[in-house]
Amino acid sequence: MSKKHRCGWCEGDDLYQAYHDNEWGVPVYDDDTLFEFLILETFQAGLSWITVLRKRENFRKAFDNFNYKKIALYKQNKINDLLKDTGIIRNKLKVNATVTNAQAFIKIQEEFGSFSRYIWGFIDGKPIKNTLKDYRNAPANTTLSDTISKDLKKRGFKFVGSTVVYAHMQATGMVNDHEVNCFRYEEV
């Protein structure tokens, strides 16, 4: 039986491989999942994705299963509890940004009908399919991620620089950056 070729970044770690094989690059159109990835990507800023991925279940528990309606209403006592939670990344600015981002997320839903309609509207709802031979040649950001980042910031979002936005686009399938010889390239 021949081994499936995967993007090189996920090789050697079972959790990374499972994430790669089942989630990364799959187009996501539901707001709940888009919000989860947005929050995880903001916590990842300055860290490795595997660090966040290993704490994902802890984040789910700590942040009410990424329920943005609940998170938008967090008060200071809840934020203080989160900052004591050793299961998550305890960065005060990022924890506060999560509350701010949940509030901004809801405002976008009110304006556009859904966050999905807003974010996918930047690419007319169709994923961008790149042709990377080696994952190391993937850009950290693009003109499009610059544009989305600026718009999110204008709408009150925090920790949504162009690199974070591009990682979000990759994770949620807005852009297919699987290596062309990866078994997932054609599947997503």
C-alpha positions in Angstrom: 0.0 0.0 0.0 1.5 3.3 -1.0 1.7 6.1 1.5 -0.4 9.2 0.8 1.6 12.3 0.1 0.7 15.2 2.4 1.9 18.7 2.6 5.3 18.7 4.3 4.3 21.0 7.2 2.1 18.4 8.8 4.3 15.3 8.6 5.5 13.6 11.8 2.7 14.7 14.1 -0.6 12.8 14.4 -2.6 15.8 15.5 -1.2 17.9 12.7 -1.9 15.2 10.1 -5.5 14.7 11.3 -6.1 18.5 11.1 -4.5 18.6 7.6 -6.4 15.5 6.4 -9.8 16.5 7.7 -10.0 20.3 8.1 -7.3 22.5 6.6 -8.3 24.0 3.3 -11.9 22.7 3.3 -14.2 25.5 2.4 -16.1 26.6 5.5 -19.3 28.6 5.0 -20.9 28.4 8.5 -20.4 31.3 10.9 -19.8 29.2 14.0 -16.8 27.5 12.4 -15.5 30.7 10.8 -15.6 32.3 14.2 -13.8 29.4 15.8 -11.0 29.6 13.3 -10.8 33.4 13.5 -10.3 33.2 17.3 -7.8 30.4 17.1 -5.8 32.2 14.4 -5.7 35.4 16.5 -4.3 33.4 19.4 -1.8 31.9 17.1 -0.3 35.3 16.2 3.4 35.1 17.1 3.2 31.4 18.0 3.2 28.1 16.1 -0.1 26.7 14.9 0.6 23.3 16.6 0.7 25.2 20.0 -2.9 26.4 19.4 -4.0 23.1 17.9 -2.9 21.2 21.0 -4.9 23.6 23.2 -8.0 23.7 20.9 -10.2 21.6 23.2 -9.2 23.7 26.2 -10.1 26.8 24.2 -13.5 25.3 23.4 -14.2 24.7 27.0 -12.9 28.1 28.2 -14.7 30.1 25.5 -18.2 28.4 25.7 -17.6 26.3 22.6 -16.8 29.5 20.7 -20.3 30.8 21.1 -19.7 34.4 19.9 -23.1 35.5 21.3 -22.0 34.5 24.8 -18.4 35.7 24.3 -19.6 39.2 23.2 -21.2 39.6 26.6 -18.2 38.5 28.7 -17.6 40.8 31.7 -14.3 41.5 33.5 -14.8 38.6 36.0 -15.0 36.1 33.1 -12.0 37.6 31.4 -10.1 37.4 34.7 -11.0 33.7 35.0 -9.7 33.1 31.4 -6.4 34.8 32.3 -6.0 32.2 35.0 -6.8 29.2 32.8 -3.5 27.4 32.2 -5.2 25.3 29.4 -5.3 28.3 27.0 -2.9 30.9 25.9 -3.2 33.5 28.6 -2.5 36.7 26.7 -4.5 39.6 28.1 -4.6 41.5 24.8 -5.8 38.4 22.9 -8.4 37.4 25.5 -9.8 41.0 25.4 -9.6 41.0 21.6 -11.7 37.8 21.6 -14.6 39.7 23.3 -14.1 42.7 21.0 -14.0 40.4 17.9 -17.2 38.6 19.0 -19.0 41.9 19.2 -17.6 43.0 15.8 -18.5 39.6 14.3 -22.2 40.1 15.3 -22.2 43.6 13.8 -21.0 42.1 10.5 -23.8 39.5 10.7 -26.3 42.2 11.2 -25.0 44.2 8.2 -24.4 41.3 5.8 -26.8 38.6 7.0 -23.9 36.4 7.9 -20.2 36.6 8.5 -19.8 34.0 5.8 -21.5 36.2 3.2 -19.2 39.1 4.2 -15.8 37.2 4.2 -16.6 35.0 1.1 -17.8 38.1 -0.7 -14.2 39.2 -1.1 -13.7 36.3 -3.5 -17.3 35.9 -4.9 -17.8 32.7 -2.8 -15.3 30.7 -4.8 -12.0 29.4 -3.4 -8.8 30.5 -4.9 -6.8 27.5 -6.0 -3.0 28.0 -5.9 -0.5 25.7 -7.4 2.2 25.2 -4.8 4.8 22.5 -5.3 6.3 23.1 -1.8 4.4 24.5 1.2 7.4 26.7 2.0 6.6 28.8 -1.1 3.2 29.7 0.2 2.9 33.4 0.9 2.5 34.7 4.4 0.1 37.3 3.1 -1.3 38.6 -0.1 -2.9 41.8 -1.5 -6.3 40.2 -0.8 -5.4 39.4 2.8 -4.1 43.0 3.2 -7.5 44.3 2.0 -9.5 42.0 4.2 -7.3 42.8 7.2 -7.8 46.5 6.7 -11.5 46.1 6.4 -11.8 43.9 9.6 -9.7 46.4 11.5 -11.9 49.3 10.3 -14.9 47.3 11.7 -13.2 47.0 15.1 -11.5 43.6 15.0 -8.2 43.1 16.8 -5.2 40.8 16.0 -6.3 40.5 12.4 -3.1 41.5 10.6 -2.7 40.3 7.0 -0.7 37.2 8.0 -3.4 36.1 10.5 -6.1 36.8 7.8 -4.2 34.8 5.2 -3.8 31.8 7.7 -7.6 32.1 8.3 -8.2 32.0 4.5 -6.0 28.9 4.2 -7.7 27.1 7.2 -11.2 27.8 6.0 -10.6 27.0 2.4 -10.9 30.4 0.9 -7.6 29.6 -0.6 -6.3 26.1 -1.5 -2.6 26.1 -0.5 -2.2 22.3 -0.4 0.8 21.2 -2.3 -0.3 20.1 -5.8 0.9 16.6 -5.2 -0.8 16.4 -1.8 -3.8 13.9 -1.8 -6.0 16.7 -0.4 -5.3 19.2 -3.2 -8.0 17.9 -5.6 -10.3 16.9 -2.8 -10.8 20.3 -1.4 
